[in-house]
């Protein structure tokens, strides 16, 4: 006799998170299609809502003239430098404040007092301190990224399992080893949540900084086009910012899967 296999229904199947890659792409295509339809119907004047094809043509014209490369390169340089400095500083402060009681006593009230200040309001002061050049723009972006990174990293460190920490100490691990092998891996999901928040904040502050004191960059392009009522060129800047946002979200998502694969199994 051969034993028959009994098929058991998987009641936890609804908990599986699928990629739905086709649906993600269709959502973006649908958005562009609705935009094109509104522009073609004529309910909204072209001056106020240029069509996607018109925006694409203007994008090609900017690329051929070389202006696109200049503006995108300037913005990417500021964005990457400010984001990197803010993220590294936020992670370092978040780990220190979350792990060491003295650092928490000093750092937590300072962060609580300075976090609610709108970072763009500090830009005039940063310009006085650092000049109207690149350092002030990079600094305001770094400040905007620093706080979500510090707060999220601190939360992740505090959520580390005390049993794992005590087990590591009982096996002879010192403070540095505990931080490197237990605390930081436990905090990684919150760190990546902070990175995603910081990426969005960095884009907002990048545009604001380039609108106030810059001669190149996507924010400068948007401001200049708005002043001249060149709405098609203005929409090019908005589309570029949207693409940067999508690219940063996708890149951080891929990096998260590589660094903490157990969160996506």
BAMAR-345365 format. One record per residue (C-alpha): x, y, z; residue in one letter. Coordinates in steps of 0.2 Angstrom, whole numbers, padded with zeros to 4 digits, always signed. Each point is the difference from the previous one (the first is absolute). Layout:
<lumkols>
XYZa;...
</lumkols>
This chain:
<lumkols>
+0000+0000+0000x;+0006+0017-0004x;-0004+0015+0012x;-0011+0013-0009x;+0006+0018+0002x;-0013+0011+0009x;-0001+0018-0007x;+0000+0013+0014x;-0007+0017-0004x;+0013+0014+0004x;-0010+0012+0011x;+0014+0012+0001x;+0001+0002-0019x;-0008+0018+0002x;+0015+0005+0010x;+0012-0002-0015x;+0005+0016-0007x;+0002-0001-0019x;+0010+0011-0011x;-0014+0005-0013x;+0013+0007-0011x;-0012+0001-0015x;-0013+0009+0011x;+0013+0013+0005x;+0005+0004-0018x;-0018+0001-0005x;-0004+0012+0014x;+0013+0012-0007x;-0005-0002-0018x;-0018+0003+0005x;+0005+0016+0009x;+0008+0006-0016x;-0014-0005-0011x;-0013+0009+0011x;+0012+0016-0001x;+0001-0002-0019x;-0019-0002-0002x;-0003+0016+0011x;+0011+0010-0011x;-0007-0007-0016x;-0018+0003+0005x;+0003+0018+0003x;-0009+0002+0017x;+0016+0008+0007x;+0010+0013-0011x;+0017-0006-0007x;+0008+0015+0009x;-0006-0008+0017x;+0002-0018-0004x;+0012-0004-0015x;-0002-0018-0007x;+0013-0014+0004x;+0005+0000-0018x;+0004+0019+0001x;+0010-0003+0016x;+0010-0014-0008x;+0004+0011-0015x;+0006+0014+0011x;+0010-0013+0010x;+0008-0005-0016x;+0004+0018-0005x;+0008+0004+0017x;+0010-0016-0002x;+0006+0005-0017x;+0005+0017+0006x;+0010-0007+0014x;-0010+0010+0013x;-0008-0016+0007x;+0017-0008+0004x;+0005+0016+0009x;-0015+0001+0011x;-0001-0018+0004x;+0018-0002+0004x;+0000+0015+0012x;-0015-0006+0009x;+0006-0018+0001x;+0017+0006+0007x;-0009+0010+0014x;-0013-0013+0003x;+0013-0015+0002x;+0012+0010+0011x;-0013+0007+0011x;-0009-0016+0002x;+0015-0010+0003x;+0007+0012+0014x;-0017+0001+0008x;-0003-0019+0000x;+0017-0004+0007x;-0002+0013+0014x;-0017-0005+0004x;+0004-0019+0001x;+0016+0004+0011x;-0010+0011+0012x;-0015-0012+0000x;+0011-0014+0005x;+0009+0010+0014x;-0016+0007+0007x;-0009-0016+0000x;+0014-0011+0007x;+0009+0012+0013x;-0010+0008+0014x;+0011+0015+0001x;-0002+0003-0018x;-0019-0002+0001x;-0001+0012+0015x;+0010+0013-0010x;-0006-0003-0018x;-0019-0004+0002x;-0005+0017+0007x;+0011+0009-0014x;-0008-0010-0014x;-0018+0003+0008x;+0003+0019+0000x;+0008+0002-0017x;-0010-0013-0010x;-0016+0010-0002x;+0010+0015-0008x;-0004+0001-0018x;+0017-0003-0008x;-0003+0011-0015x;-0002+0015+0013x;+0018-0003+0005x;+0006+0002-0018x;+0002+0019+0001x;+0011-0003+0016x;+0010-0013-0008x;+0003+0012-0015x;+0007+0012+0012x;+0011-0013+0008x;+0005-0010-0015x;-0003+0012-0014x;-0012-0001-0015x;+0010-0014-0009x;-0002-0018+0002x;+0004-0003+0018x;-0016+0009+0006x;-0011-0011-0012x;+0009-0016+0005x;-0002+0005+0019x;-0019+0003-0001x;-0002-0017-0009x;+0011-0009+0013x;-0010+0008+0014x;-0016-0006-0007x;+0006-0018-0002x;+0009+0000+0017x;-0016+0001+0011x;-0010-0014-0008x;+0015-0011+0000x;+0005+0003+0018x;-0018-0002+0006x;-0003-0016-0009x;+0017-0007+0004x;-0002+0004+0018x;-0017-0009+0000x;+0007-0015-0009x;+0015-0001+0013x;-0013+0001+0015x;-0010-0014-0008x;+0015-0012+0000x;-0004-0016+0010x;+0008+0001+0017x;+0001-0019+0001x;+0011+0000-0016x;+0011+0014+0008x;+0002-0009+0016x;+0004-0016-0009x;+0014+0009-0010x;+0007+0007+0016x;+0000-0017+0008x;+0010-0007-0014x;+0013+0013+0003x;-0005+0014-0013x;+0005+0017+0005x;-0009+0016-0004x;+0006+0003-0017x;-0004-0018-0005x;-0017+0001+0008x;-0004+0015-0010x;+0007-0007-0016x;-0007-0017+0000x;-0016+0002+0010x;-0006+0018+0001x;+0003+0006-0017x;-0007-0016-0009x;-0016+0002+0011x;-0001+0018-0004x;+0002-0002-0019x;-0019+0000-0005x;-0002+0016+0009x;+0015+0007-0008x;-0006-0003-0017x;-0017+0007+0005x;+0010+0016+0005x;+0010-0001-0017x;-0017+0000-0010x;-0007+0015+0010x;+0017+0009-0001x;+0000-0002-0019x;-0017+0008-0002x;+0005+0014+0012x;+0017+0003-0010x;-0009+0002-0016x;-0012+0013+0008x;+0014+0010+0008x;+0011-0001-0016x;-0014+0008-0010x;-0002+0014+0013x;+0018+0003+0001x;+0003+0001-0018x;-0015+0012-0002x;+0007+0012+0013x;+0019+0001-0005x;+0006-0009-0015x;+0003+0002-0019x;-0002-0018-0005x;-0009-0015+0006x;-0018-0007-0002x;-0007+0012+0013x;+0007+0014-0009x;-0007-0006-0017x;-0017-0001+0008x;+0001+0017+0007x;+0006+0008-0016x;-0013-0009-0010x;-0014+0006+0012x;+0006+0018-0001x;+0000+0000-0019x;-0017-0010-0001x;+0009-0014-0009x;-0011-0014+0007x;+0006-0014-0011x;+0018+0003+0006x;-0007+0002+0018x;-0008-0017-0002x;+0016-0008-0006x;+0008+0005+0016x;-0015-0007+0010x;+0002-0017-0010x;+0019+0000+0003x;-0004+0002+0019x;-0013-0014-0001x;+0013-0011-0009x;+0013+0003+0013x;-0013-0004+0014x;-0004-0017-0009x;+0018-0004-0003x;+0005+0004+0018x;-0014-0011+0007x;+0004-0014-0012x;+0018+0000+0004x;-0002+0001+0019x;-0013-0015-0001x;+0013-0010-0010x;+0014+0004+0012x;-0012-0005+0015x;-0003-0017-0008x;+0019-0003-0002x;+0004+0006+0018x;-0015-0008+0009x;-0006-0014-0011x;-0009-0008+0015x;-0013+0014+0000x;-0006-0005-0017x;-0001-0019+0000x;
</lumkols>
